[in-house]
């Protein structure tokens, strides 16, 4: 219990030191400095190796979080991309259609990205080979998410664009062209939970 309380104090001190830091890299540096200062003060009282392990895990977690942060330019780009996607809400689904009056799923994602200079394949299966693979708990808005469909078996048969993601829980919302309802926003629950295959990042920092 004493060790746990000490580690909590270290984490709180680190958070206080870097409060207000503007850039993720500055924040990580501040946390690392705070941890090292706490280690110097505490090493005579608790196991130094345990604190070092805690520091390594905490800094690694913060570095991973920083990698999932957009540059300001790309933040605006993705916001604009999603605004464009939402302007098509309610438009009907039609197999093979690439917009702008009707879409199929890959026609929709390729159309939206094309408005911002990104050329995606008109096939969802081919889009699954583009960009960079992304872990489910590292998703961010603008990523493409892929699912099987009733006709595709275990292969890619459907694609959508992430509009928000809760990486703690692994849940996300995505906009897509659905057979029922056309362009709409859904969550990765129910039908989509069991059909989820993976994600790709097209807009990199």
Protein Blocks (a to p, Z undefined) as FASTA:
>chain_A
ZZmmmmmmmmmmmmmmmgoiabfklmmmmmmmmmmmmmmmmmmmmcfklmmmmmmmmmmm
mmmmmmmpccfklmmmmmmmmmmmmmmgoiacdehiabjkbccfklmmmmmmmmnopacd
fbfklmmmgcjdddfklccehiacddddfklomacfbdcddfbdcfknopacdddddfbh
paaddddehjlmmmpnbdcdfbdZZ
